[in-house]
Amino acid sequence: MTGWWVESIINRKTQFSNVVVFKTLDPKRVEQFLGFLRENKIIERNGTEQKVYIYFIWRGLFFVESFLQRPPYVSLTEVVGDFGKIRDLPTALEKMDSIFRSERNIVFIVHGVYQRNDVLTSAIRAWVFDTEMYIRDHTIVIFTESPETLFDDETLKYLIVSNVPKSTL
């Protein structure tokens, strides 16, 4: 396993935290990470195949329906809630919390959030301290340019934060 994400994935597997923050907003890095997930599709101990959800600021919450062989590496399906498409972050987090409680082996990627959001902080804190999240093998991955802007110091110390070099692709 090689790539800029390796150290973070190792830290996740050691159960240091179930939340990984990559310090970048570079969309190429999101594509590369999705490529990594495609190539290393994780089958949980009990045979549950990994499912991936992505939240894009403004566009909303999506389920990765299938992985493709080349960028963007995924075919996406919008996640629909009780009142239509889930576009706002609080509703997406609420939906993911429900999914986390009922399923196993979920990767939830958040991309494009650039300012502090109390609902996001509350959700992340709840998930990072919830032993069920670890037992069910869930992982939250956040791509942001400035984790210090999104989260307070108390929250950051429980997250895996990784600097990501600028892509050259």
C-alpha positions in Angstrom: 0.0 0.0 0.0 1.6 3.3 -1.1 0.3 6.8 -1.3 -0.2 10.0 0.8 -3.0 8.3 2.7 -1.1 5.3 4.1 -0.1 6.7 7.5 -3.7 7.8 8.2 -5.1 4.4 7.2 -2.7 2.7 9.5 -3.7 5.0 12.3 -7.4 4.2 11.6 -6.7 0.4 11.6 -5.0 0.7 15.0 -8.2 2.3 16.3 -6.6 5.6 17.3 -9.6 7.3 15.9 -12.4 6.6 13.4 -12.1 10.1 11.9 -9.4 11.0 9.4 -8.9 14.6 8.3 -6.9 15.2 5.1 -5.6 18.8 4.9 -6.5 19.6 1.3 -9.4 20.8 -0.8 -7.7 19.5 -4.0 -10.4 17.6 -5.8 -7.7 15.4 -7.4 -6.9 14.1 -3.9 -10.5 13.0 -3.4 -10.4 11.2 -6.7 -7.1 9.5 -5.7 -8.6 8.4 -2.3 -11.6 7.0 -4.1 -9.2 5.1 -6.4 -7.5 3.7 -3.3 -10.9 2.6 -1.9 -11.7 1.0 -5.2 -8.4 -0.9 -5.3 -8.6 -1.9 -1.6 -12.3 -2.6 -1.1 -12.4 -3.8 2.4 -14.5 -6.8 3.3 -15.2 -6.9 7.0 -14.6 -9.9 9.1 -18.2 -11.0 8.9 -18.3 -10.6 5.1 -19.9 -7.2 5.0 -18.7 -5.3 2.0 -17.6 -1.7 2.5 -20.1 1.0 1.5 -19.1 4.6 0.7 -21.1 7.8 1.1 -19.9 11.3 0.1 -21.1 14.7 1.1 -20.2 17.5 -1.2 -20.9 21.1 0.0 -24.0 22.3 -1.9 -24.5 19.2 -4.0 -25.5 17.0 -1.1 -25.2 13.5 0.1 -24.4 10.7 -2.4 -24.0 6.9 -2.2 -21.2 5.4 -4.2 -23.2 2.9 -6.3 -20.2 1.4 -8.1 -16.5 1.9 -8.6 -15.1 2.7 -12.0 -11.7 1.9 -13.4 -10.7 5.5 -14.0 -11.4 8.9 -12.6 -13.7 9.9 -11.1 -13.6 6.2 -9.9 -17.3 6.3 -8.8 -20.8 6.2 -10.0 -22.9 8.2 -7.6 -26.6 8.0 -6.6 -28.2 10.9 -4.6 -29.4 9.9 -1.2 -33.0 10.9 -0.7 -34.6 11.7 2.7 -38.1 12.2 3.7 -38.4 15.5 1.9 -36.3 14.9 -1.2 -32.6 15.3 -1.9 -30.4 15.7 1.1 -28.3 18.8 0.4 -27.7 20.5 3.7 -25.0 19.3 6.0 -27.1 18.9 9.2 -29.6 16.7 7.4 -26.8 14.7 5.8 -25.1 14.1 9.2 -28.5 13.0 10.7 -29.0 10.6 7.8 -25.4 9.2 8.2 -26.0 8.8 11.9 -29.0 6.6 11.1 -27.0 4.6 8.6 -24.1 4.2 11.0 -26.5 2.7 13.6 -28.1 0.2 11.2 -25.2 -0.9 9.0 -21.6 -2.0 9.1 -18.4 -1.1 7.4 -19.3 2.4 6.1 -16.9 5.1 4.9 -18.3 8.6 5.0 -16.4 11.3 3.1 -17.0 15.0 3.6 -15.6 17.4 1.1 -15.8 21.1 0.8 -16.8 22.2 4.2 -14.6 25.3 5.0 -16.1 27.0 8.1 -16.9 25.9 11.6 -20.3 24.2 11.9 -21.5 23.3 15.4 -23.6 20.4 14.1 -20.6 18.9 12.3 -18.4 19.3 15.5 -21.2 17.7 17.6 -21.6 14.8 15.2 -17.8 14.1 14.9 -17.4 14.2 18.7 -20.3 11.8 19.2 -18.9 9.4 16.5 -15.3 9.5 17.7 -16.4 8.5 21.3 -19.0 6.0 20.2 -17.6 2.4 20.7 -20.3 1.1 18.3 -18.6 3.1 15.5 -15.4 1.1 16.0 -17.2 -2.2 16.5 -19.1 -1.7 13.2 -15.9 -0.6 11.4 -17.1 2.9 10.3 -14.7 5.6 9.1 -15.3 9.3 8.6 -12.9 11.1 6.2 -12.9 14.8 5.9 -11.1 16.8 3.2 -10.6 20.4 4.3 -7.9 23.0 3.8 -7.9 24.1 7.4 -9.0 21.6 10.1 -8.2 24.3 12.7 -11.0 26.4 11.2 -13.5 23.6 11.3 -12.8 22.1 14.7 -11.7 23.4 18.1 -8.4 22.1 19.7 -10.3 19.8 22.0 -11.9 18.0 19.1 -8.8 18.0 16.9 -6.8 16.0 19.4 -9.1 13.0 18.9 -8.8 13.0 15.1 -6.2 11.7 12.7 -5.0 14.8 10.9 -2.7 14.4 7.9 -1.0 17.0 5.7 -1.5 16.2 2.1 1.0 17.5 -0.6 -0.4 19.3 -3.5 -1.2 17.0 -6.4 0.8 17.3 -9.6 -1.7 15.4 -11.7 
